[in-house]
Amino acid sequence: DTEVTQTPKHLVMGMTNKKSLKCEQHMGHRAMYWYKQKAKKPPELMFVYSYEKLSINESVPSRFSPECPNSSLLNLHLHALQPEDSALYLCASSQDRGVEAVQPQHFGDGTRLSIL
Amino acid sequence: GDSVTQMEGPVTLSEEAFLTINCTYTATGYPSLFWYVQYPGEGLQLLLKATKADDKGSNKGFEATYRKETTSFHLEKGSVQVSDSAVYFCALSDSNYQLIWGAGTKLIIKP
């Protein structure tokens, strides 16, 4: 079982809807991530939060709005999405970088998003 | 910039065959290296990792050794099972919370 929980597992929405994706981890990790993954491709990084502050935004369109209410939770608010935004959205978390090595990221099972 | 190159798939093997999935990288520093696996309809699972040269990561019968001299991190398993069918991603990370991913290799194991 994954230690990063994402809800919902599936989401279908129209282009005018507003919805939110949720992610939760209880591993004490202080870095959390949103990725977008298209079929048969590796994940593309969207946002990184470190200690609840946004540290990386990979030039993501403003129709995607991340939020980190506390160290265990990460949300992705969606508004006015386009059909090309249909994809698997993955959340991940990791320990902050250790002294000697980068810490691995742990992924949830994702939300499969379809835009009509 | 940093990059990861994986062998193209799909790789099709019979059950109990020996598996090798090649992964090579280019990096300016001394990255950590990872293999992730994605089963159909699921997210990514960390399969194994290595953080410095000559480290060997292992998990569930899979192994990979961090070879600095050949800049490689090839994934191996001695005897594959049908349940190993999945997409395997090689990745590296340097210092910015960012993973650099290979394109992924789809593995198909036939009974």
gemmi code that builds the backbone of each chain (N, CA, C; Angstrom):
import gemmi

chains = {
    "A": [
        ("ASP", (0.838, -1.207, 0.000), (0.000, 0.000, 0.000), (0.870, 1.253, 0.000)),
        ("THR", (0.436, 2.236, -0.816), (1.183, 3.464, -0.899), (1.010, 4.268, 0.372)),
        ("GLU", (2.060, 5.022, 0.750), (1.984, 5.850, 1.945), (1.590, 7.274, 1.604)),
        ("VAL", (1.426, 7.560, 0.338), (0.927, 8.844, -0.131), (-0.460, 8.579, -0.713)),
        ("THR", (-1.457, 9.234, -0.140), (-2.846, 8.973, -0.515), (-3.394, 10.118, -1.344)),
        ("GLN", (-3.938, 9.790, -2.496), (-4.514, 10.814, -3.368), (-5.999, 10.549, -3.575)),
        ("THR", (-6.780, 11.632, -3.550), (-8.212, 11.547, -3.851), (-8.619, 12.703, -4.736)),
        ("PRO", (-9.602, 12.477, -5.622), (-10.202, 11.182, -5.944), (-9.281, 10.363, -6.840)),
        ("LYS", (-9.619, 9.125, -7.092), (-8.830, 8.289, -8.012), (-9.132, 8.642, -9.464)),
        ("HIS", (-10.375, 8.998, -9.716), (-10.799, 9.374, -11.060), (-11.622, 10.659, -10.958)),
        ("LEU", (-11.490, 11.521, -11.968), (-12.269, 12.754, -11.991), (-12.563, 13.119, -13.439)),
        ("VAL", (-13.841, 13.343, -13.700), (-14.266, 13.821, -15.012), (-14.875, 15.195, -14.790)),
        ("MET", (-14.434, 16.183, -15.535), (-14.969, 17.524, -15.353), (-15.061, 18.264, -16.677)),
        ("GLY", (-15.983, 19.202, -16.709), (-16.115, 20.044, -17.877), (-15.135, 21.199, -17.819)),
        ("MET", (-14.999, 21.888, -18.912), (-13.999, 22.955, -18.999), (-14.353, 24.165, -18.142)),
        ("THR", (-15.594, 24.260, -17.699), (-15.963, 25.418, -16.867), (-16.012, 25.085, -15.382)),
        ("ASN", (-15.782, 23.815, -15.060), (-15.887, 23.402, -13.649), (-14.688, 23.847, -12.830)),
        ("LYS", (-14.897, 23.857, -11.505), (-13.804, 24.023, -10.544), (-13.787, 22.781, -9.665)),
        ("LYS", (-12.620, 22.167, -9.566), (-12.464, 20.988, -8.721), (-11.100, 21.056, -8.051)),
        ("SER", (-10.908, 20.166, -7.061), (-9.619, 20.095, -6.374), (-9.155, 18.656, -6.243)),
        ("LEU", (-7.854, 18.467, -6.406), (-7.221, 17.187, -6.121), (-6.547, 17.285, -4.760)),
        ("LYS", (-6.592, 16.171, -4.029), (-6.016, 16.193, -2.679), (-4.960, 15.110, -2.536)),
        ("CYS", (-3.982, 15.426, -1.689), (-2.868, 14.521, -1.440), (-2.511, 14.597, 0.041)),
        ("GLU", (-2.245, 13.439, 0.650), (-1.922, 13.413, 2.067), (-0.800, 12.407, 2.318)),
        ("GLN", (0.127, 12.796, 3.171), (1.182, 11.868, 3.586), (1.443, 12.052, 5.076)),
        ("HIS", (1.766, 10.939, 5.739), (2.028, 10.979, 7.173), (3.380, 10.363, 7.467)),
        ("MET", (4.340, 10.621, 6.591), (5.690, 10.101, 6.784), (6.611, 11.171, 7.355)),
        ("GLY", (6.073, 12.349, 7.642), (6.903, 13.427, 8.171), (7.769, 14.088, 7.109)),
        ("HIS", (7.445, 13.847, 5.845), (8.210, 14.452, 4.768), (7.917, 15.948, 4.676)),
        ("ARG", (8.953, 16.739, 4.353), (8.767, 18.190, 4.304), (8.797, 18.732, 2.888)),
        ("ALA", (8.973, 17.880, 1.902), (8.882, 18.293, 0.501), (7.747, 17.520, -0.160)),
        ("MET", (6.906, 18.249, -0.898), (5.783, 17.616, -1.595), (5.715, 18.146, -3.021)),
        ("TYR", (5.244, 17.304, -3.923), (5.353, 17.560, -5.352), (4.031, 17.253, -6.063)),
        ("TRP", (3.773, 17.988, -7.130), (2.739, 17.623, -8.101), (3.401, 17.362, -9.440)),
        ("TYR", (2.975, 16.250, -10.057), (3.429, 15.882, -11.386), (2.214, 15.649, -12.287)),
        ("LYS", (2.453, 15.826, -13.572), (1.475, 15.456, -14.601), (2.110, 14.366, -15.454)),
        ("GLN", (1.347, 13.283, -15.706), (1.880, 12.216, -16.528), (0.909, 11.868, -17.649)),
        ("LYS", (1.374, 12.006, -18.862), (0.610, 11.573, -20.023), (0.960, 10.111, -20.309)),
        ("ALA", (0.064, 9.457, -21.037), (0.230, 8.025, -21.304), (1.576, 7.730, -21.973)),
        ("LYS", (2.244, 6.709, -21.462), (3.487, 6.198, -22.032), (4.636, 7.203, -21.937)),
        ("LYS", (4.516, 8.172, -21.030), (5.577, 9.164, -20.838), (6.002, 9.201, -19.376)),
        ("PRO", (7.199, 9.706, -19.101), (7.569, 9.897, -17.698), (6.808, 11.083, -17.112)),
        ("PRO", (6.769, 11.185, -15.790), (6.071, 12.316, -15.158), (6.778, 13.636, -15.461)),
        ("GLU", (5.975, 14.693, -15.536), (6.508, 16.055, -15.707), (6.266, 16.815, -14.415)),
        ("LEU", (7.303, 17.397, -13.867), (7.170, 18.151, -12.625), (6.361, 19.419, -12.861)),
        ("MET", (5.423, 19.668, -11.931), (4.634, 20.900, -12.001), (5.044, 21.856, -10.874)),
        ("PHE", (4.930, 21.384, -9.626), (5.185, 22.235, -8.473), (5.951, 21.449, -7.411)),
        ("VAL", (6.747, 22.202, -6.617), (7.399, 21.641, -5.445), (7.141, 22.567, -4.268)),
        ("TYR", (6.722, 21.973, -3.152), (6.623, 22.693, -1.887), (7.693, 22.148, -0.955)),
        ("SER", (8.393, 23.078, -0.312), (9.381, 22.697, 0.684), (9.053, 23.439, 1.967)),
        ("TYR", (8.842, 22.700, 3.041), (8.438, 23.302, 4.319), (7.240, 24.227, 4.119)),
        ("GLU", (6.282, 23.729, 3.360), (4.984, 24.378, 3.140), (5.067, 25.658, 2.313)),
        ("LYS", (6.226, 25.904, 1.724), (6.354, 27.080, 0.850), (6.622, 26.610, -0.579)),
        ("LEU", (5.997, 27.293, -1.534), (6.207, 26.943, -2.927), (7.644, 27.284, -3.313)),
        ("SER", (8.396, 26.277, -3.751), (9.798, 26.538, -4.103), (10.056, 26.390, -5.599)),
        ("ILE", (9.237, 25.609, -6.283), (9.403, 25.437, -7.723), (8.031, 25.451, -8.390)),
        ("ASN", (7.913, 26.285, -9.421), (6.738, 26.285, -10.294), (7.288, 26.182, -11.706)),
        ("GLU", (7.035, 25.054, -12.353), (7.614, 24.819, -13.671), (6.780, 25.479, -14.776)),
        ("SER", (6.561, 26.771, -14.612), (5.816, 27.541, -15.632), (4.473, 26.906, -15.957)),
        ("VAL", (3.776, 26.512, -14.907), (2.478, 25.850, -15.078), (1.401, 26.920, -15.294)),
        ("PRO", (0.460, 26.696, -16.211), (-0.615, 27.682, -16.440), (-1.390, 27.960, -15.165)),
        ("SER", (-1.910, 29.172, -15.056), (-2.576, 29.601, -13.824), (-3.893, 28.882, -13.579)),
        ("ARG", (-4.387, 28.127, -14.534), (-5.602, 27.346, -14.297), (-5.341, 26.189, -13.307)),
        ("PHE", (-4.062, 25.938, -13.015), (-3.659, 25.003, -11.966), (-3.132, 25.845, -10.790)),
        ("SER", (-3.721, 25.654, -9.608), (-3.322, 26.456, -8.456), (-3.027, 25.538, -7.278)),
        ("PRO", (-1.765, 25.422, -6.872), (-1.445, 24.537, -5.756), (-1.648, 25.224, -4.419)),
        ("GLU", (-1.806, 24.384, -3.395), (-1.949, 24.897, -2.038), (-1.406, 23.855, -1.078)),
        ("CYS", (-0.689, 24.316, -0.055), (-0.155, 23.408, 0.949), (-0.628, 23.880, 2.320)),
        ("PRO", (-1.782, 23.404, 2.794), (-2.351, 23.911, 4.054), (-1.508, 23.568, 5.283)),
        ("ASN", (-0.846, 22.409, 5.248), (0.064, 22.033, 6.338), (1.063, 21.014, 5.803)),
        ("SER", (1.931, 20.555, 6.667), (3.038, 19.717, 6.197), (2.593, 18.356, 5.682)),
        ("SER", (1.339, 17.964, 5.952), (0.863, 16.643, 5.523), (-0.035, 16.691, 4.299)),
        ("LEU", (-0.507, 17.872, 3.960), (-1.522, 17.994, 2.923), (-1.055, 18.842, 1.758)),
        ("LEU", (-1.485, 18.440, 0.569), (-1.198, 19.199, -0.640), (-2.430, 19.137, -1.524)),
        ("ASN", (-2.867, 20.295, -1.988), (-4.028, 20.356, -2.867), (-3.620, 20.915, -4.226)),
        ("LEU", (-4.383, 20.568, -5.227), (-4.229, 21.180, -6.549), (-5.613, 21.608, -7.009)),
        ("HIS", (-5.828, 22.919, -7.078), (-7.119, 23.467, -7.474), (-7.129, 23.658, -8.986)),
        ("LEU", (-8.232, 23.218, -9.578), (-8.363, 23.198, -11.037), (-9.512, 24.089, -11.470)),
        ("HIS", (-9.271, 24.902, -12.484), (-10.330, 25.788, -12.966), (-10.126, 26.078, -14.445)),
        ("ALA", (-11.198, 25.930, -15.209), (-11.171, 26.240, -16.647), (-10.100, 25.439, -17.374)),
        ("LEU", (-10.073, 24.147, -17.120), (-9.064, 23.309, -17.770), (-9.418, 23.052, -19.232)),
        ("GLN", (-8.403, 22.638, -19.970), (-8.542, 22.349, -21.386), (-8.470, 20.838, -21.617)),
        ("PRO", (-8.986, 20.349, -22.730), (-8.918, 18.906, -22.988), (-7.503, 18.345, -22.924)),
        ("GLU", (-6.508, 19.132, -23.306), (-5.125, 18.627, -23.272), (-4.590, 18.470, -21.848)),
        ("ASP", (-5.358, 18.939, -20.866), (-4.965, 18.751, -19.469), (-5.355, 17.366, -18.944)),
        ("SER", (-6.083, 16.608, -19.737), (-6.425, 15.239, -19.340), (-5.135, 14.438, -19.184)),
        ("ALA", (-4.981, 13.811, -18.022), (-3.728, 13.110, -17.712), (-3.868, 12.451, -16.349)),
        ("LEU", (-2.817, 11.759, -15.946), (-2.704, 11.237, -14.579), (-1.916, 12.265, -13.773)),
        ("TYR", (-2.492, 12.713, -12.657), (-1.819, 13.694, -11.792), (-1.316, 12.968, -10.559)),
        ("LEU", (-0.011, 13.054, -10.383), (0.650, 12.328, -9.312), (1.163, 13.289, -8.254)),
        ("CYS", (0.993, 12.886, -7.021), (1.567, 13.599, -5.887), (2.734, 12.765, -5.352)),
        ("ALA", (3.744, 13.415, -4.861), (4.877, 12.710, -4.268), (5.366, 13.491, -3.052)),
        ("SER", (6.115, 12.814, -2.189), (6.725, 13.494, -1.047), (8.109, 12.914, -0.811)),
        ("SER", (8.942, 13.678, -0.122), (10.276, 13.200, 0.221), (10.765, 13.909, 1.470)),
        ("GLN", (11.736, 13.272, 2.122), (12.452, 13.957, 3.191), (13.191, 15.135, 2.570)),
        ("ASP", (13.479, 16.114, 3.373), (14.337, 17.157, 2.857), (15.691, 16.525, 2.534)),
        ("ARG", (16.441, 17.165, 1.668), (17.707, 16.602, 1.231), (18.585, 16.315, 2.441)),
        ("GLY", (19.108, 15.102, 2.492), (19.993, 14.726, 3.579), (21.365, 15.358, 3.395)),
        ("VAL", (22.216, 15.155, 4.343), (23.553, 15.745, 4.278), (24.345, 15.154, 3.118)),
        ("GLU", (24.159, 13.862, 2.898), (25.020, 13.185, 1.925), (24.333, 12.842, 0.618)),
        ("ALA", (23.033, 12.747, 0.620), (22.413, 12.229, -0.605), (20.997, 12.740, -0.734)),
        ("VAL", (20.560, 12.793, -1.973), (19.175, 13.144, -2.259), (18.277, 12.021, -1.757)),
        ("GLN", (17.186, 12.395, -1.143), (16.228, 11.418, -0.641), (15.220, 11.049, -1.730)),
        ("PRO", (14.796, 9.794, -1.791), (13.878, 9.385, -2.852), (12.495, 9.988, -2.661)),
        ("GLN", (11.807, 10.155, -3.758), (10.421, 10.606, -3.719), (9.497, 9.389, -3.680)),
        ("HIS", (8.438, 9.516, -2.884), (7.437, 8.469, -2.744), (6.142, 8.974, -3.359)),
        ("PHE", (5.587, 8.189, -4.262), (4.444, 8.618, -5.057), (3.138, 7.997, -4.583)),
        ("GLY", (2.058, 8.756, -4.778), (0.722, 8.204, -4.642), (0.312, 7.506, -5.926)),
        ("ASP", (-0.904, 6.948, -5.918), (-1.413, 6.229, -7.087), (-1.998, 7.158, -8.150)),
        ("GLY", (-2.146, 8.429, -7.808), (-2.569, 9.382, -8.820), (-4.059, 9.586, -8.924)),
        ("THR", (-4.415, 10.695, -9.549), (-5.799, 10.970, -9.943), (-5.842, 11.001, -11.458)),
        ("ARG", (-6.701, 10.162, -12.034), (-6.839, 10.165, -13.492), (-7.909, 11.179, -13.863)),
        ("LEU", (-7.481, 12.234, -14.519), (-8.351, 13.372, -14.814), (-8.729, 13.384, -16.293)),
        ("SER", (-10.019, 13.514, -16.547), (-10.517, 13.618, -17.918), (-11.304, 14.915, -18.053)),
        ("ILE", (-10.949, 15.707, -19.044), (-11.617, 16.990, -19.289), (-12.499, 16.837, -20.527)),
        ("LEU", (-13.778, 17.104, -20.331), (-14.716, 16.955, -21.448), (-14.859, 18.253, -22.224)),
    ],
    "B": [
        ("GLY", (22.745, 19.863, -20.045), (22.153, 19.529, -18.768), (22.162, 18.031, -18.514)),
        ("ASP", (21.738, 17.664, -17.311), (21.673, 16.245, -16.962), (20.639, 15.513, -17.809)),
        ("SER", (20.895, 14.236, -18.065), (19.935, 13.439, -18.843), (20.066, 11.965, -18.505)),
        ("VAL", (19.017, 11.222, -18.832), (18.972, 9.772, -18.622), (18.494, 9.113, -19.906)),
        ("THR", (19.179, 8.072, -20.316), (18.810, 7.332, -21.532), (18.540, 5.881, -21.162)),
        ("GLN", (17.356, 5.418, -21.530), (16.982, 4.036, -21.287), (16.792, 3.309, -22.604)),
        ("MET", (16.969, 1.993, -22.568), (16.709, 1.209, -23.766), (15.232, 1.288, -24.109)),
        ("GLU", (14.951, 1.323, -25.389), (13.570, 1.428, -25.834), (12.879, 0.090, -25.682)),
        ("GLY", (11.601, 0.148, -25.400), (10.837, -1.088, -25.313), (9.858, -1.189, -26.454)),
        ("PRO", (8.903, -2.104, -26.330), (8.781, -2.985, -25.186), (9.811, -4.107, -25.206)),
        ("VAL", (10.144, -4.562, -24.009), (10.980, -5.737, -23.844), (10.056, -6.901, -23.505)),
        ("THR", (10.109, -7.942, -24.318), (9.238, -9.100, -24.121), (10.095, -10.312, -23.776)),
        ("LEU", (9.783, -10.934, -22.643), (10.530, -12.100, -22.178), (9.580, -13.188, -21.746)),
        ("SER", (10.082, -14.390, -21.708), (9.316, -15.498, -21.139), (9.566, -15.555, -19.636)),
        ("GLU", (8.614, -16.120, -18.923), (8.766, -16.271, -17.473), (10.053, -17.029, -17.170)),
        ("GLU", (10.726, -16.633, -16.099), (11.980, -17.204, -15.600), (13.202, -16.782, -16.417)),
        ("ALA", (13.027, -15.938, -17.410), (14.180, -15.443, -18.171), (14.948, -14.420, -17.345)),
        ("PHE", (16.193, -14.155, -17.795), (17.032, -13.134, -17.166), (16.712, -11.777, -17.791)),
        ("LEU", (16.619, -10.766, -16.927), (16.251, -9.432, -17.387), (17.405, -8.462, -17.230)),
        ("THR", (17.634, -7.671, -18.264), (18.487, -6.493, -18.163), (17.780, -5.345, -18.870)),
        ("ILE", (17.640, -4.232, -18.180), (17.169, -2.995, -18.799), (18.292, -1.973, -18.633)),
        ("ASN", (18.811, -1.516, -19.763), (19.955, -0.605, -19.724), (19.547, 0.826, -19.401)),
        ("CYS", (20.382, 1.491, -18.602), (20.182, 2.894, -18.265), (21.550, 3.555, -18.190)),
        ("THR", (21.738, 4.621, -18.926), (22.953, 5.420, -18.822), (22.568, 6.859, -18.550)),
        ("TYR", (23.497, 7.604, -17.976), (23.174, 8.970, -17.588), (24.326, 9.907, -17.917)),
        ("THR", (23.999, 11.181, -18.017), (25.008, 12.236, -18.049), (24.655, 13.218, -16.953)),
        ("ALA", (25.657, 13.590, -16.179), (25.437, 14.514, -15.071), (26.738, 15.225, -14.762)),
        ("THR", (26.625, 16.470, -14.347), (27.833, 17.238, -14.049), (28.333, 16.943, -12.646)),
        ("GLY", (27.446, 16.580, -11.741), (27.844, 16.335, -10.367), (27.847, 14.852, -10.044)),
        ("TYR", (27.418, 14.532, -8.822), (27.373, 13.144, -8.357), (25.942, 12.841, -7.916)),
        ("PRO", (25.099, 12.511, -8.896), (23.678, 12.352, -8.571), (23.387, 11.060, -7.827)),
        ("SER", (22.222, 11.014, -7.214), (21.643, 9.750, -6.766), (20.863, 9.160, -7.931)),
        ("LEU", (20.806, 7.841, -7.973), (20.154, 7.141, -9.091), (19.036, 6.253, -8.558)),
        ("PHE", (17.966, 6.158, -9.336), (16.772, 5.448, -8.895), (16.192, 4.626, -10.046)),
        ("TRP", (15.537, 3.540, -9.679), (14.628, 2.846, -10.569), (13.244, 2.887, -9.934)),
        ("TYR", (12.277, 3.327, -10.735), (10.880, 3.313, -10.332), (10.122, 2.344, -11.253)),
        ("VAL", (9.057, 1.753, -10.713), (8.221, 0.855, -11.495), (6.778, 1.352, -11.442)),
        ("GLN", (6.111, 1.252, -12.586), (4.698, 1.663, -12.654), (3.892, 0.502, -13.225)),
        ("TYR", (3.087, -0.110, -12.369), (2.202, -1.178, -12.806), (0.966, -0.563, -13.475)),
        ("PRO", (0.307, -1.296, -14.330), (-0.846, -0.741, -15.058), (-1.869, -0.115, -14.129)),
        ("GLY", (-2.247, 1.117, -14.438), (-3.294, 1.794, -13.671), (-2.861, 2.296, -12.310)),
        ("GLU", (-1.554, 2.279, -12.033), (-1.082, 2.689, -10.717), (-0.091, 3.841, -10.807)),
        ("GLY", (0.297, 4.338, -9.637), (1.331, 5.364, -9.585), (2.708, 4.718, -9.658)),
        ("LEU", (3.717, 5.515, -9.345), (5.097, 5.050, -9.415), (5.543, 4.552, -8.057)),
        ("GLN", (6.249, 3.432, -8.074), (6.812, 2.888, -6.835), (8.328, 2.896, -6.938)),
        ("LEU", (8.970, 3.351, -5.882), (10.423, 3.275, -5.837), (10.829, 1.810, -5.767)),
        ("LEU", (11.640, 1.372, -6.719), (12.073, -0.015, -6.740), (13.411, -0.165, -6.022)),
        ("LEU", (14.373, 0.695, -6.368), (15.658, 0.662, -5.691), (16.404, 1.962, -5.959)),
        ("LYS", (17.459, 2.177, -5.184), (18.216, 3.410, -5.316), (19.690, 3.152, -5.022)),
        ("ALA", (20.530, 4.074, -5.471), (21.950, 4.061, -5.136), (22.408, 5.510, -5.065)),
        ("THR", (23.205, 5.826, -4.066), (23.545, 7.222, -3.848), (24.986, 7.571, -4.167)),
        ("LYS", (25.846, 6.564, -4.354), (27.226, 6.880, -4.715), (27.813, 5.737, -5.532)),
        ("ALA", (28.939, 6.034, -6.133), (29.589, 5.081, -7.033), (29.829, 3.747, -6.333)),
        ("ASP", (29.563, 2.666, -7.076), (29.730, 1.271, -6.650), (28.646, 0.798, -5.677)),
        ("ASP", (27.735, 1.669, -5.283), (26.587, 1.220, -4.486), (25.759, 0.253, -5.323)),
        ("LYS", (25.218, -0.764, -4.678), (24.275, -1.672, -5.336), (22.934, -1.534, -4.638)),
        ("GLY", (21.917, -1.161, -5.388), (20.557, -1.160, -4.867), (19.898, -2.476, -5.196)),
        ("SER", (19.049, -2.964, -4.280), (18.359, -4.216, -4.551), (17.004, -4.233, -3.847)),
        ("ASN", (16.055, -4.916, -4.490), (14.702, -5.019, -3.932), (13.908, -5.995, -4.781)),
        ("LYS", (13.183, -6.886, -4.162), (12.282, -7.819, -4.838), (12.990, -8.625, -5.928)),
        ("GLY", (14.266, -8.931, -5.730), (15.018, -9.709, -6.713), (15.666, -8.871, -7.806)),
        ("PHE", (15.346, -7.579, -7.843), (15.975, -6.669, -8.804), (17.243, -6.081, -8.196)),
        ("GLU", (18.222, -5.823, -9.065), (19.473, -5.211, -8.625), (19.936, -4.198, -9.663)),
        ("ALA", (20.662, -3.185, -9.191), (21.324, -2.251, -10.101), (22.531, -1.685, -9.381)),
        ("THR", (23.647, -1.539, -10.099), (24.887, -1.036, -9.518), (25.250, 0.290, -10.156)),
        ("TYR", (25.569, 1.258, -9.342), (25.955, 2.617, -9.759), (27.390, 2.538, -10.288)),
        ("ARG", (27.534, 2.628, -11.600), (28.846, 2.533, -12.246), (29.246, 3.914, -12.763)),
        ("LYS", (30.140, 4.553, -12.023), (30.545, 5.904, -12.409), (31.405, 5.881, -13.668)),
        ("GLU", (32.236, 4.843, -13.806), (33.177, 4.812, -14.939), (32.455, 4.642, -16.271)),
        ("THR", (31.291, 3.983, -16.240), (30.516, 3.816, -17.474), (29.224, 4.639, -17.444)),
        ("THR", (29.063, 5.447, -16.420), (27.837, 6.256, -16.186), (26.588, 5.438, -16.469)),
        ("SER", (26.496, 4.296, -15.790), (25.373, 3.392, -16.039), (24.741, 2.938, -14.730)),
        ("PHE", (23.494, 2.480, -14.847), (22.739, 1.981, -13.697), (21.750, 0.954, -14.244)),
        ("HIS", (22.250, -0.116, -14.783), (21.427, -1.115, -15.461), (20.631, -1.947, -14.449)),
        ("LEU", (19.377, -2.196, -14.778), (18.495, -2.983, -13.913), (18.558, -4.449, -14.337)),
        ("GLU", (18.698, -5.352, -13.351), (18.778, -6.777, -13.650), (17.899, -7.574, -12.693)),
        ("LYS", (17.413, -8.702, -13.216), (16.723, -9.668, -12.370), (16.991, -11.056, -12.938)),
        ("GLY", (17.264, -11.979, -12.058), (17.686, -13.304, -12.514), (16.583, -14.144, -13.121)),
        ("SER", (15.346, -13.978, -12.626), (14.252, -14.837, -13.089), (12.946, -14.043, -12.975)),
        ("VAL", (12.447, -13.564, -14.107), (11.273, -12.687, -14.070), (9.984, -13.504, -13.991)),
        ("GLN", (8.967, -12.846, -13.463), (7.641, -13.441, -13.341), (6.636, -12.595, -14.123)),
        ("VAL", (5.498, -13.195, -14.410), (4.455, -12.449, -15.130), (4.091, -11.177, -14.367)),
        ("SER", (4.112, -11.249, -13.049), (3.753, -10.092, -12.215), (4.754, -8.942, -12.316)),
        ("ASP", (5.901, -9.164, -12.934), (6.882, -8.084, -13.138), (6.544, -7.213, -14.343)),
        ("SER", (5.539, -7.590, -15.092), (5.130, -6.796, -16.262), (4.707, -5.409, -15.801)),
        ("ALA", (5.362, -4.397, -16.340), (5.147, -3.018, -15.890), (6.015, -2.103, -16.760)),
        ("VAL", (5.957, -0.816, -16.453), (6.877, 0.142, -17.072), (7.924, 0.523, -16.038)),
        ("TYR", (9.181, 0.475, -16.432), (10.293, 0.760, -15.537), (10.966, 2.065, -15.965)),
        ("PHE", (11.135, 2.970, -14.985), (11.759, 4.272, -15.234), (13.058, 4.377, -14.452)),
        ("CYS", (14.107, 4.757, -15.152), (15.370, 5.108, -14.519), (15.372, 6.622, -14.311)),
        ("ALA", (15.925, 7.079, -13.193), (15.912, 8.519, -12.920), (17.137, 8.903, -12.106)),
        ("LEU", (17.533, 10.152, -12.221), (18.607, 10.683, -11.388), (18.150, 11.971, -10.732)),
        ("SER", (18.783, 12.281, -9.618), (18.474, 13.517, -8.931), (19.765, 14.088, -8.383)),
        ("ASP", (19.922, 15.402, -8.593), (21.145, 16.020, -8.112), (20.891, 16.792, -6.824)),
        ("SER", (20.398, 17.982, -6.876), (20.285, 18.735, -5.636), (19.071, 19.631, -5.559)),
        ("ASN", (18.227, 19.635, -6.556), (17.167, 20.639, -6.609), (15.769, 20.061, -6.466)),
        ("TYR", (15.650, 18.910, -5.803), (14.359, 18.242, -5.663), (13.813, 17.777, -7.010)),
        ("GLN", (14.604, 17.854, -8.038), (14.088, 17.488, -9.341), (14.646, 16.156, -9.785)),
        ("LEU", (13.760, 15.315, -10.273), (14.153, 14.043, -10.855), (14.251, 14.209, -12.365)),
        ("ILE", (15.335, 13.723, -12.914), (15.490, 13.661, -14.364), (15.167, 12.232, -14.770)),
        ("TRP", (14.183, 12.069, -15.635), (13.645, 10.745, -15.949), (14.117, 10.227, -17.296)),
        ("GLY", (14.299, 8.921, -17.363), (14.388, 8.273, -18.660), (12.998, 8.155, -19.258)),
        ("ALA", (12.949, 7.702, -20.502), (11.673, 7.640, -21.229), (10.775, 6.508, -20.746)),
        ("GLY", (11.344, 5.565, -20.006), (10.567, 4.411, -19.546), (10.724, 3.235, -20.491)),
        ("THR", (10.724, 2.043, -19.923), (10.809, 0.805, -20.696), (9.674, -0.106, -20.269)),
        ("LYS", (8.829, -0.450, -21.246), (7.726, -1.357, -20.940), (8.228, -2.786, -20.991)),
        ("LEU", (7.965, -3.530, -19.940), (8.377, -4.928, -19.837), (7.140, -5.818, -19.896)),
        ("ILE", (7.161, -6.775, -20.800), (6.068, -7.740, -20.941), (6.636, -9.121, -20.693)),
        ("ILE", (6.063, -9.818, -19.714), (6.505, -11.180, -19.402), (5.397, -12.144, -19.795)),
        ("LYS", (5.731, -13.103, -20.644), (4.746, -14.081, -21.107), (4.903, -15.376, -20.324)),
        ("PRO", (3.756, -15.990, -19.975), (3.834, -17.247, -19.206), (4.437, -18.373, -20.037)),
    ],
}
model = gemmi.Model(1)
for chain_id, residues in chains.items():
    chain = gemmi.Chain(chain_id)
    for i, (resn, *xyz) in enumerate(residues, 1):
        res = gemmi.Residue()
        res.name, res.seqid = resn, gemmi.SeqId(i, " ")
        for name, pos in zip(("N", "CA", "C"), xyz):
            atom = gemmi.Atom()
            atom.name, atom.element = name, gemmi.Element(name[0])
            atom.pos, atom.b_iso = gemmi.Position(*pos), 0.0
            res.add_atom(atom)
        chain.add_residue(res)
    model.add_chain(chain)
structure = gemmi.Structure()
structure.add_model(model)
structure.setup_entities()
